[in-house]
Amino acid sequence: MSDEDIGADTPPLTLKIVEAVAELKRVDSAQLPPLGSVINPDALNELFTDSSTVRKHQQAFVCFQYCDYTVFAYDDHSIMVEHHPDHTMA
């Protein structure tokens, strides 16, 4: 995905993450704790929008815990969510 592809039609990473976790937990997203309790949502949304932070040959990502899930947010605005109920990050 190029910088031009990430625009107004692309939902913010934070929204994608909350919706994905809610779907996996089979609950409404309003029932989840605020994403801001584990990561700065504004910083996450802005992290990969600046072309200077996007690497051309290596994939960049952020990884964090949210609601018993490990969330990977990538520079192409894709996400991966893995369930780890007893896992804590060091």
N, CA, C and O atoms as CSV, one atom per row, in Angstrom:
chain,resi,resn,atom,element,x,y,z
A,1,MET,N,N,0.856,-1.176,0.000
A,1,MET,CA,C,0.000,0.000,0.000
A,1,MET,C,C,0.896,1.231,0.000
A,1,MET,O,O,1.807,1.318,0.823
A,2,SER,N,N,0.672,2.153,-0.868
A,2,SER,CA,C,1.480,3.360,-0.942
A,2,SER,C,C,0.915,4.427,-0.025
A,2,SER,O,O,-0.201,4.296,0.478
A,3,ASP,N,N,1.694,5.494,0.192
A,3,ASP,CA,C,1.240,6.602,1.020
A,3,ASP,C,C,-0.062,7.188,0.490
A,3,ASP,O,O,-0.919,7.626,1.259
A,4,GLU,N,N,-0.201,7.191,-0.857
A,4,GLU,CA,C,-1.402,7.768,-1.447
A,4,GLU,C,C,-2.639,6.926,-1.139
A,4,GLU,O,O,-3.753,7.448,-1.092
A,5,ASP,N,N,-2.441,5.609,-0.927
A,5,ASP,CA,C,-3.560,4.719,-0.640
A,5,ASP,C,C,-4.115,4.915,0.764
A,5,ASP,O,O,-5.272,4.586,1.027
A,6,ILE,N,N,-3.296,5.449,1.667
A,6,ILE,CA,C,-3.711,5.646,3.049
A,6,ILE,C,C,-4.288,7.046,3.152
A,6,ILE,O,O,-3.555,8.021,3.318
A,7,GLY,N,N,-5.603,7.137,3.052
A,7,GLY,CA,C,-6.226,8.448,3.033
A,7,GLY,C,C,-7.536,8.447,3.767
A,7,GLY,O,O,-7.743,7.692,4.717
A,8,ALA,N,N,-8.416,9.307,3.311
A,8,ALA,CA,C,-9.691,9.525,3.977
A,8,ALA,C,C,-10.561,8.272,3.983
A,8,ALA,O,O,-11.384,8.097,4.882
A,9,ASP,N,N,-10.390,7.397,2.989
A,9,ASP,CA,C,-11.211,6.192,2.918
A,9,ASP,C,C,-10.718,5.079,3.835
A,9,ASP,O,O,-11.427,4.095,4.045
A,10,THR,N,N,-9.517,5.220,4.381
A,10,THR,CA,C,-8.950,4.210,5.250
A,10,THR,C,C,-9.306,4.532,6.699
A,10,THR,O,O,-8.984,5.617,7.184
A,11,PRO,N,N,-9.967,3.605,7.399
A,11,PRO,CA,C,-10.300,3.886,8.798
A,11,PRO,C,C,-9.031,3.984,9.645
A,11,PRO,O,O,-8.026,3.347,9.329
A,12,PRO,N,N,-9.069,4.767,10.703
A,12,PRO,CA,C,-7.896,4.871,11.575
A,12,PRO,C,C,-7.525,3.501,12.135
A,12,PRO,O,O,-8.391,2.653,12.352
A,13,LEU,N,N,-6.231,3.294,12.366
A,13,LEU,CA,C,-5.768,2.039,12.950
A,13,LEU,C,C,-6.507,1.733,14.245
A,13,LEU,O,O,-6.885,0.588,14.496
A,14,THR,N,N,-6.710,2.748,15.058
A,14,THR,CA,C,-7.354,2.525,16.353
A,14,THR,C,C,-8.756,1.965,16.188
A,14,THR,O,O,-9.152,1.074,16.940
A,15,LEU,N,N,-9.503,2.456,15.240
A,15,LEU,CA,C,-10.851,1.957,14.995
A,15,LEU,C,C,-10.798,0.515,14.500
A,15,LEU,O,O,-11.583,-0.322,14.945
A,16,LYS,N,N,-9.887,0.224,13.589
A,16,LYS,CA,C,-9.743,-1.139,13.078
A,16,LYS,C,C,-9.407,-2.109,14.211
A,16,LYS,O,O,-9.927,-3.224,14.254
A,17,ILE,N,N,-8.542,-1.683,15.123
A,17,ILE,CA,C,-8.122,-2.545,16.226
A,17,ILE,C,C,-9.288,-2.826,17.164
A,17,ILE,O,O,-9.546,-3.980,17.506
A,18,VAL,N,N,-9.988,-1.788,17.578
A,18,VAL,CA,C,-11.110,-1.964,18.499
A,18,VAL,C,C,-12.193,-2.834,17.866
A,18,VAL,O,O,-12.746,-3.712,18.528
A,19,GLU,N,N,-12.496,-2.602,16.607
A,19,GLU,CA,C,-13.510,-3.403,15.931
A,19,GLU,C,C,-13.080,-4.866,15.794
A,19,GLU,O,O,-13.906,-5.766,15.951
A,20,ALA,N,N,-11.819,-5.111,15.509
A,20,ALA,CA,C,-11.325,-6.487,15.371
A,20,ALA,C,C,-11.380,-7.225,16.705
A,20,ALA,O,O,-11.809,-8.377,16.757
A,21,VAL,N,N,-10.955,-6.579,17.772
A,21,VAL,CA,C,-10.989,-7.214,19.088
A,21,VAL,C,C,-12.435,-7.464,19.521
A,21,VAL,O,O,-12.748,-8.525,20.061
A,22,ALA,N,N,-13.301,-6.504,19.289
A,22,ALA,CA,C,-14.713,-6.677,19.637
A,22,ALA,C,C,-15.307,-7.867,18.884
A,22,ALA,O,O,-16.051,-8.660,19.461
A,23,GLU,N,N,-14.983,-7.990,17.615
A,23,GLU,CA,C,-15.492,-9.111,16.823
A,23,GLU,C,C,-14.982,-10.441,17.366
A,23,GLU,O,O,-15.744,-11.402,17.480
A,24,LEU,N,N,-13.689,-10.497,17.700
A,24,LEU,CA,C,-13.120,-11.732,18.232
A,24,LEU,C,C,-13.716,-12.095,19.593
A,24,LEU,O,O,-13.915,-13.272,19.896
A,25,LYS,N,N,-13.999,-11.083,20.408
A,25,LYS,CA,C,-14.590,-11.319,21.726
A,25,LYS,C,C,-16.110,-11.491,21.653
A,25,LYS,O,O,-16.759,-11.852,22.634
A,26,ARG,N,N,-16.655,-11.224,20.469
A,26,ARG,CA,C,-18.103,-11.301,20.244
A,26,ARG,C,C,-18.878,-10.375,21.176
A,26,ARG,O,O,-19.857,-10.768,21.810
A,27,VAL,N,N,-18.403,-9.136,21.236
A,27,VAL,CA,C,-19.071,-8.095,22.013
A,27,VAL,C,C,-19.144,-6.831,21.171
A,27,VAL,O,O,-18.473,-6.715,20.145
A,28,ASP,N,N,-19.952,-5.900,21.606
A,28,ASP,CA,C,-20.006,-4.589,20.968
A,28,ASP,C,C,-18.738,-3.830,21.352
A,28,ASP,O,O,-18.262,-3.947,22.481
A,29,SER,N,N,-18.197,-3.064,20.431
A,29,SER,CA,C,-16.955,-2.329,20.707
A,29,SER,C,C,-17.097,-1.369,21.889
A,29,SER,O,O,-16.105,-1.059,22.548
A,30,ALA,N,N,-18.311,-0.895,22.165
A,30,ALA,CA,C,-18.532,0.003,23.303
A,30,ALA,C,C,-18.323,-0.708,24.639
A,30,ALA,O,O,-18.148,-0.052,25.666
A,31,GLN,N,N,-18.339,-2.034,24.635
A,31,GLN,CA,C,-18.146,-2.794,25.863
A,31,GLN,C,C,-16.670,-2.987,26.215
A,31,GLN,O,O,-16.354,-3.433,27.318
A,32,LEU,N,N,-15.780,-2.662,25.304
A,32,LEU,CA,C,-14.348,-2.812,25.547
A,32,LEU,C,C,-13.814,-1.612,26.322
A,32,LEU,O,O,-14.370,-0.517,26.232
A,33,PRO,N,N,-12.733,-1.813,27.087
A,33,PRO,CA,C,-12.111,-0.667,27.740
A,33,PRO,C,C,-11.525,0.268,26.688
A,33,PRO,O,O,-11.228,-0.167,25.576
A,34,PRO,N,N,-11.356,1.534,27.021
A,34,PRO,CA,C,-10.783,2.475,26.049
A,34,PRO,C,C,-9.392,2.016,25.606
A,34,PRO,O,O,-8.574,1.604,26.428
A,35,LEU,N,N,-9.139,2.092,24.314
A,35,LEU,CA,C,-7.825,1.733,23.795
A,35,LEU,C,C,-6.753,2.621,24.424
A,35,LEU,O,O,-5.604,2.210,24.582
A,36,GLY,N,N,-7.143,3.837,24.778
A,36,GLY,CA,C,-6.220,4.779,25.400
A,36,GLY,C,C,-5.702,4.327,26.752
A,36,GLY,O,O,-4.771,4.928,27.288
A,37,SER,N,N,-6.287,3.281,27.311
A,37,SER,CA,C,-5.789,2.765,28.586
A,37,SER,C,C,-4.513,1.951,28.406
A,37,SER,O,O,-3.829,1.655,29.386
A,38,VAL,N,N,-4.178,1.581,27.155
A,38,VAL,CA,C,-2.974,0.787,26.910
A,38,VAL,C,C,-1.996,1.432,25.928
A,38,VAL,O,O,-0.813,1.092,25.914
A,39,ILE,N,N,-2.486,2.357,25.111
A,39,ILE,CA,C,-1.618,3.007,24.121
A,39,ILE,C,C,-2.219,4.361,23.760
A,39,ILE,O,O,-3.434,4.543,23.841
A,40,ASN,N,N,-1.382,5.301,23.367
A,40,ASN,CA,C,-1.863,6.619,22.971
A,40,ASN,C,C,-2.503,6.503,21.586
A,40,ASN,O,O,-1.795,6.313,20.598
A,41,PRO,N,N,-3.843,6.617,21.500
A,41,PRO,CA,C,-4.515,6.417,20.209
A,41,PRO,C,C,-4.118,7.438,19.149
A,41,PRO,O,O,-3.970,7.086,17.979
A,42,ASP,N,N,-3.944,8.690,19.540
A,42,ASP,CA,C,-3.547,9.712,18.561
A,42,ASP,C,C,-2.164,9.415,17.990
A,42,ASP,O,O,-1.940,9.537,16.786
A,43,ALA,N,N,-1.246,9.027,18.861
A,43,ALA,CA,C,0.108,8.710,18.405
A,43,ALA,C,C,0.098,7.496,17.478
A,43,ALA,O,O,0.811,7.470,16.475
A,44,LEU,N,N,-0.717,6.488,17.817
A,44,LEU,CA,C,-0.805,5.305,16.967
A,44,LEU,C,C,-1.364,5.650,15.598
A,44,LEU,O,O,-0.844,5.183,14.584
A,45,ASN,N,N,-2.407,6.453,15.550
A,45,ASN,CA,C,-2.992,6.846,14.268
A,45,ASN,C,C,-2.019,7.650,13.416
A,45,ASN,O,O,-2.026,7.536,12.191
A,46,GLU,N,N,-1.186,8.455,14.053
A,46,GLU,CA,C,-0.244,9.311,13.324
A,46,GLU,C,C,1.076,8.634,12.999
A,46,GLU,O,O,1.816,9.099,12.132
A,47,LEU,N,N,1.377,7.545,13.683
A,47,LEU,CA,C,2.696,6.919,13.586
A,47,LEU,C,C,3.123,6.610,12.160
A,47,LEU,O,O,4.252,6.917,11.775
A,48,PHE,N,N,2.255,6.019,11.381
A,48,PHE,CA,C,2.622,5.593,10.034
A,48,PHE,C,C,2.043,6.496,8.944
A,48,PHE,O,O,2.063,6.124,7.771
A,49,THR,N,N,1.532,7.669,9.307
A,49,THR,CA,C,1.025,8.575,8.283
A,49,THR,C,C,2.113,9.487,7.746
A,49,THR,O,O,2.004,9.989,6.627
A,50,ASP,N,N,3.153,9.707,8.522
A,50,ASP,CA,C,4.278,10.527,8.089
A,50,ASP,C,C,5.187,9.656,7.235
A,50,ASP,O,O,5.718,8.655,7.716
A,51,SER,N,N,5.369,10.024,5.983
A,51,SER,CA,C,6.155,9.194,5.068
A,51,SER,C,C,7.590,8.996,5.538
A,51,SER,O,O,8.247,8.047,5.110
A,52,SER,N,N,8.089,9.866,6.406
A,52,SER,CA,C,9.457,9.688,6.892
A,52,SER,C,C,9.566,8.503,7.834
A,52,SER,O,O,10.668,7.997,8.046
A,53,THR,N,N,8.451,8.038,8.409
A,53,THR,CA,C,8.506,6.894,9.312
A,53,THR,C,C,8.273,5.582,8.593
A,53,THR,O,O,8.476,4.514,9.172
A,54,VAL,N,N,7.855,5.642,7.347
A,54,VAL,CA,C,7.569,4.422,6.600
A,54,VAL,C,C,8.842,3.964,5.903
A,54,VAL,O,O,9.423,4.699,5.105
A,55,ARG,N,N,9.263,2.763,6.209
A,55,ARG,CA,C,10.455,2.203,5.577
A,55,ARG,C,C,10.071,1.622,4.224
A,55,ARG,O,O,9.003,1.028,4.072
A,56,LYS,N,N,10.933,1.794,3.263
A,56,LYS,CA,C,10.634,1.332,1.908
A,56,LYS,C,C,10.926,-0.155,1.717
A,56,LYS,O,O,10.298,-0.787,0.868
A,57,HIS,N,N,11.858,-0.738,2.479
A,57,HIS,CA,C,12.244,-2.120,2.242
A,57,HIS,C,C,11.983,-3.032,3.438
A,57,HIS,O,O,12.085,-4.252,3.312
A,58,GLN,N,N,11.652,-2.472,4.578
A,58,GLN,CA,C,11.360,-3.269,5.753
A,58,GLN,C,C,10.005,-2.862,6.294
A,58,GLN,O,O,9.638,-1.687,6.270
A,59,GLN,N,N,9.270,-3.839,6.780
A,59,GLN,CA,C,7.962,-3.540,7.347
A,59,GLN,C,C,8.134,-3.089,8.786
A,59,GLN,O,O,8.806,-3.751,9.577
A,60,ALA,N,N,7.529,-1.966,9.119
A,60,ALA,CA,C,7.563,-1.453,10.484
A,60,ALA,C,C,6.239,-1.787,11.154
A,60,ALA,O,O,5.197,-1.840,10.500
A,61,PHE,N,N,6.287,-2.014,12.473
A,61,PHE,CA,C,5.065,-2.312,13.198
A,61,PHE,C,C,5.186,-1.918,14.653
A,61,PHE,O,O,6.281,-1.678,15.161
A,62,VAL,N,N,4.041,-1.854,15.320
A,62,VAL,CA,C,3.945,-1.628,16.752
A,62,VAL,C,C,3.183,-2.813,17.320
A,62,VAL,O,O,2.217,-3.281,16.717
A,63,CYS,N,N,3.608,-3.297,18.466
A,63,CYS,CA,C,2.966,-4.439,19.103
A,63,CYS,C,C,2.605,-4.058,20.536
A,63,CYS,O,O,3.419,-3.471,21.250
A,64,PHE,N,N,1.383,-4.392,20.955
A,64,PHE,CA,C,0.955,-4.100,22.323
A,64,PHE,C,C,-0.171,-5.044,22.737
A,64,PHE,O,O,-0.760,-5.727,21.900
A,65,GLN,N,N,-0.458,-5.075,24.025
A,65,GLN,CA,C,-1.519,-5.909,24.585
A,65,GLN,C,C,-2.798,-5.097,24.746
A,65,GLN,O,O,-2.759,-3.934,25.148
A,66,TYR,N,N,-3.939,-5.723,24.428
A,66,TYR,CA,C,-5.243,-5.083,24.604
A,66,TYR,C,C,-6.289,-6.173,24.797
A,66,TYR,O,O,-6.508,-6.989,23.901
A,67,CYS,N,N,-6.924,-6.193,25.941
A,67,CYS,CA,C,-8.032,-7.124,26.228
A,67,CYS,C,C,-7.656,-8.581,25.994
A,67,CYS,O,O,-8.389,-9.300,25.315
A,68,ASP,N,N,-6.551,-9.021,26.531
A,68,ASP,CA,C,-6.083,-10.402,26.377
A,68,ASP,C,C,-5.684,-10.747,24.948
A,68,ASP,O,O,-5.624,-11.924,24.595
A,69,TYR,N,N,-5.416,-9.761,24.139
A,69,TYR,CA,C,-4.966,-9.979,22.768
A,69,TYR,C,C,-3.649,-9.246,22.553
A,69,TYR,O,O,-3.409,-8.185,23.130
A,70,THR,N,N,-2.805,-9.829,21.717
A,70,THR,CA,C,-1.609,-9.146,21.260
A,70,THR,C,C,-1.956,-8.537,19.915
A,70,THR,O,O,-2.395,-9.234,19.001
A,71,VAL,N,N,-1.756,-7.234,19.800
A,71,VAL,CA,C,-2.113,-6.499,18.592
A,71,VAL,C,C,-0.835,-6.060,17.887
A,71,VAL,O,O,0.072,-5.496,18.499
A,72,PHE,N,N,-0.786,-6.332,16.585
A,72,PHE,CA,C,0.293,-5.851,15.737
A,72,PHE,C,C,-0.330,-4.865,14.755
A,72,PHE,O,O,-1.247,-5.218,14.013
A,73,ALA,N,N,0.165,-3.637,14.750
A,73,ALA,CA,C,-0.289,-2.614,13.807
A,73,ALA,C,C,0.886,-2.305,12.883
A,73,ALA,O,O,1.966,-1.928,13.336
A,74,TYR,N,N,0.658,-2.472,11.583
A,74,TYR,CA,C,1.731,-2.360,10.598
A,74,TYR,C,C,1.686,-1.041,9.836
A,74,TYR,O,O,0.661,-0.361,9.793
A,75,ASP,N,N,2.823,-0.697,9.236
A,75,ASP,CA,C,2.953,0.568,8.515
A,75,ASP,C,C,2.077,0.648,7.271
A,75,ASP,O,O,1.867,1.741,6.745
A,76,ASP,N,N,1.561,-0.478,6.788
A,76,ASP,CA,C,0.642,-0.438,5.650
A,76,ASP,C,C,-0.816,-0.346,6.118
A,76,ASP,O,O,-1.746,-0.499,5.327
A,77,HIS,N,N,-0.993,-0.096,7.410
A,77,HIS,CA,C,-2.301,0.053,8.076
A,77,HIS,C,C,-3.061,-1.259,8.199
A,77,HIS,O,O,-4.269,-1.259,8.437
A,78,SER,N,N,-2.360,-2.374,8.038
A,78,SER,CA,C,-2.977,-3.660,8.324
A,78,SER,C,C,-2.757,-3.966,9.802
A,78,SER,O,O,-1.883,-3.390,10.449
A,79,ILE,N,N,-3.562,-4.878,10.316
A,79,ILE,CA,C,-3.412,-5.284,11.709
A,79,ILE,C,C,-3.468,-6.800,11.794
A,79,ILE,O,O,-4.008,-7.470,10.913
A,80,MET,N,N,-2.900,-7.325,12.870
A,80,MET,CA,C,-3.029,-8.735,13.208
A,80,MET,C,C,-3.319,-8.784,14.699
A,80,MET,O,O,-2.675,-8.096,15.490
A,81,VAL,N,N,-4.287,-9.598,15.074
A,81,VAL,CA,C,-4.691,-9.704,16.469
A,81,VAL,C,C,-4.644,-11.173,16.856
A,81,VAL,O,O,-5.270,-12.017,16.214
A,82,GLU,N,N,-3.888,-11.471,17.924
A,82,GLU,CA,C,-3.744,-12.848,18.395
A,82,GLU,C,C,-4.212,-12.929,19.841
A,82,GLU,O,O,-3.905,-12.055,20.651
A,83,HIS,N,N,-4.958,-13.986,20.160
A,83,HIS,CA,C,-5.463,-14.175,21.512
A,83,HIS,C,C,-4.388,-14.797,22.396
A,83,HIS,O,O,-3.842,-15.852,22.071
A,84,HIS,N,N,-4.089,-14.143,23.505
A,84,HIS,CA,C,-3.114,-14.615,24.472
A,84,HIS,C,C,-3.626,-14.300,25.875
A,84,HIS,O,O,-3.164,-13.339,26.490
A,85,PRO,N,N,-4.564,-15.083,26.392
A,85,PRO,CA,C,-5.191,-14.737,27.666
A,85,PRO,C,C,-4.227,-14.726,28.850
A,85,PRO,O,O,-4.436,-13.963,29.794
A,86,ASP,N,N,-3.189,-15.539,28.829
A,86,ASP,CA,C,-2.260,-15.582,29.964
A,86,ASP,C,C,-0.915,-14.980,29.623
A,86,ASP,O,O,0.038,-15.123,30.388
A,87,HIS,N,N,-0.823,-14.312,28.494
A,87,HIS,CA,C,0.462,-13.785,28.017
A,87,HIS,C,C,0.620,-12.333,28.448
A,87,HIS,O,O,-0.300,-11.529,28.295
A,88,THR,N,N,1.774,-12.005,28.982
A,88,THR,CA,C,2.101,-10.611,29.268
A,88,THR,C,C,3.410,-10.291,28.575
A,88,THR,O,O,4.315,-11.123,28.509
A,89,MET,N,N,3.496,-9.098,28.069
A,89,MET,CA,C,4.707,-8.676,27.365
A,89,MET,C,C,5.726,-8.196,28.379
A,89,MET,O,O,5.373,-7.543,29.362
A,90,ALA,N,N,6.984,-8.517,28.146
A,90,ALA,CA,C,8.061,-8.099,29.044
A,90,ALA,C,C,8.429,-6.665,28.777
A,90,ALA,O,O,9.319,-6.124,29.433
